[in-house]
Amino acid sequence: MFSINYFLFFKLPSAYWSGVRVKSIDNNECVVSVKLNWFNKNPFKSIFWAVQGMAAELSTGMLVSKQINDRKINVSMLVISSSSNFYKKAVGRVKFNCIQGNELKNIFDKLDEKNPTNKISMFSRGIDEVGDVVSDFKFEWSFKRKF
């Protein structure tokens, strides 16, 4: 995880300084964590919605990046839409997880010269320390394979 969080420091500094950290990643799931602190709080003493969005997007985007890196292919990726719902104040530590690695694998299996583009809706759920759902995010990712 050190190399991923090192990447955050240089490529996504706003996420890094906000306390967003990748906790685990495998072929199916990515877990990203963020803890309430002075830098990421809002006036209501909870984690600012945009910081939650960064953590949620990272949990989906890391699965995308893992597919690209594991396959050693050249793919453009872009979030083309997003939506979110908030259910309770985000205080303490919140973990965002995306468990769509297998679906993503199927999408990437179909990217070839005949069909170089595809898209997928990916979901990330924020859960606090007591197990309550804090927020849900949906990101629609678009891919274009370059040959």
C-alpha positions as CSV (number, residue, x, y, z in Angstrom):
1,M,0.0,0.0,0.0
2,F,3.0,2.3,0.5
3,S,3.5,2.7,-3.3
4,I,-0.1,3.5,-3.9
5,N,-0.2,6.1,-1.1
6,Y,3.1,7.4,-2.4
7,F,1.4,7.8,-5.8
8,L,-1.4,9.8,-4.0
9,F,1.1,12.2,-2.6
10,F,2.4,13.2,-6.0
11,K,-0.5,12.6,-8.3
12,L,-3.6,13.4,-6.1
13,P,-2.2,15.7,-3.4
14,S,-5.6,17.0,-2.4
15,A,-6.7,13.5,-1.6
16,Y,-3.5,12.8,0.3
17,W,-3.6,15.9,2.4
18,S,-7.3,15.2,3.2
19,G,-6.3,11.9,4.7
20,V,-7.6,9.6,1.9
21,R,-5.7,6.3,2.0
22,V,-5.9,3.0,0.1
23,K,-6.2,0.2,2.7
24,S,-6.5,-2.8,0.5
25,I,-6.9,-3.9,-3.1
26,D,-7.2,-7.2,-4.8
27,N,-8.8,-8.4,-8.0
28,N,-12.3,-7.9,-6.8
29,E,-12.3,-5.3,-4.1
30,C,-10.7,-2.0,-3.1
31,V,-11.1,-0.4,0.3
32,V,-10.2,3.3,0.8
33,S,-10.3,5.0,4.2
34,V,-10.6,8.6,5.4
35,K,-10.7,9.9,9.0
36,L,-12.3,13.1,10.1
37,N,-9.6,15.7,10.8
38,W,-9.2,19.5,10.8
39,F,-8.3,19.6,7.1
40,N,-11.3,17.7,5.7
41,K,-14.1,18.8,8.0
42,N,-17.0,21.0,7.2
43,P,-18.7,23.5,9.5
44,F,-21.0,20.8,10.8
45,K,-18.0,18.8,12.2
46,S,-18.2,16.0,9.7
47,I,-16.2,14.9,6.7
48,F,-16.8,17.3,3.8
49,W,-18.9,15.7,1.0
50,A,-16.1,16.3,-1.6
51,V,-13.6,14.4,0.5
52,Q,-16.0,11.5,0.7
53,G,-16.3,11.7,-3.1
54,M,-12.5,11.5,-3.5
55,A,-12.3,8.4,-1.4
56,A,-15.3,6.8,-3.1
57,E,-13.9,7.6,-6.6
58,L,-10.5,6.3,-5.6
59,S,-12.0,2.9,-4.6
60,T,-13.5,2.5,-8.0
61,G,-10.6,4.0,-9.9
62,M,-7.9,1.8,-8.3
63,L,-9.8,-1.3,-9.5
64,V,-9.7,0.2,-13.0
65,S,-6.0,1.0,-12.8
66,K,-5.3,-2.5,-11.5
67,Q,-7.0,-4.0,-14.6
68,I,-5.0,-1.7,-16.9
69,N,-1.7,-2.4,-15.1
70,D,-2.2,-6.1,-14.8
71,R,-3.0,-6.4,-18.5
72,K,-0.3,-4.0,-19.6
73,I,-2.6,-2.3,-22.1
74,N,-3.1,1.3,-23.1
75,V,-6.6,2.5,-22.1
76,S,-8.0,6.0,-21.7
77,M,-10.3,6.2,-18.7
78,L,-12.7,9.0,-17.7
79,V,-15.5,9.5,-15.2
80,I,-18.4,10.6,-17.4
81,S,-21.1,11.0,-14.6
82,S,-21.4,10.6,-10.9
83,S,-24.1,10.7,-8.3
84,S,-24.3,10.4,-4.5
85,N,-26.6,9.9,-1.6
86,F,-25.8,10.9,2.0
87,Y,-27.5,9.2,5.0
88,K,-25.8,10.4,8.1
89,K,-22.9,12.6,9.3
90,A,-19.5,11.2,8.4
91,V,-17.5,11.3,11.7
92,G,-14.6,9.2,12.8
93,R,-13.2,6.9,10.2
94,V,-15.2,6.0,7.1
95,K,-14.2,3.2,4.8
96,F,-15.3,3.2,1.1
97,N,-15.4,-0.1,-0.7
98,C,-16.0,-1.1,-4.3
99,I,-16.5,-4.8,-4.9
100,Q,-16.9,-4.8,-8.7
101,G,-13.6,-6.2,-9.8
102,N,-15.1,-9.2,-11.5
103,E,-17.6,-7.1,-13.5
104,L,-14.7,-4.8,-14.5
105,K,-12.7,-7.8,-15.7
106,N,-15.6,-8.8,-18.0
107,I,-15.7,-5.2,-19.4
108,F,-11.9,-5.3,-20.1
109,D,-12.1,-8.7,-21.6
110,K,-14.4,-7.2,-24.3
111,L,-12.1,-4.3,-25.2
112,D,-10.5,-5.2,-28.5
113,E,-9.9,-3.7,-31.9
114,K,-13.5,-4.4,-33.0
115,N,-15.0,-2.9,-29.8
116,P,-12.4,-0.5,-28.4
117,T,-14.8,1.4,-26.1
118,N,-17.0,0.5,-23.2
119,K,-18.4,1.8,-20.0
120,I,-19.5,0.6,-16.6
121,S,-21.3,2.1,-13.6
122,M,-19.3,1.4,-10.4
123,F,-20.6,1.8,-6.9
124,S,-18.8,2.7,-3.6
125,R,-20.4,2.6,-0.2
126,G,-19.1,4.6,2.8
127,I,-19.4,2.8,6.1
128,D,-18.5,4.3,9.5
129,E,-16.9,2.7,12.5
130,V,-20.1,1.4,13.9
131,G,-21.2,-0.2,10.6
132,D,-23.7,2.4,9.5
133,V,-23.9,3.5,5.9
134,V,-22.9,7.1,5.6
135,S,-23.0,7.6,1.9
136,D,-23.3,5.9,-1.5
137,F,-21.6,7.0,-4.7
138,K,-22.0,5.9,-8.3
139,F,-19.4,6.7,-11.0
140,E,-19.9,5.9,-14.6
141,W,-16.5,5.1,-16.1
142,S,-15.8,5.2,-19.9
143,F,-12.9,3.3,-21.5
144,K,-11.2,3.5,-24.8
145,R,-8.5,1.1,-25.7
146,K,-5.6,2.4,-27.8
147,F,-3.8,0.2,-30.2
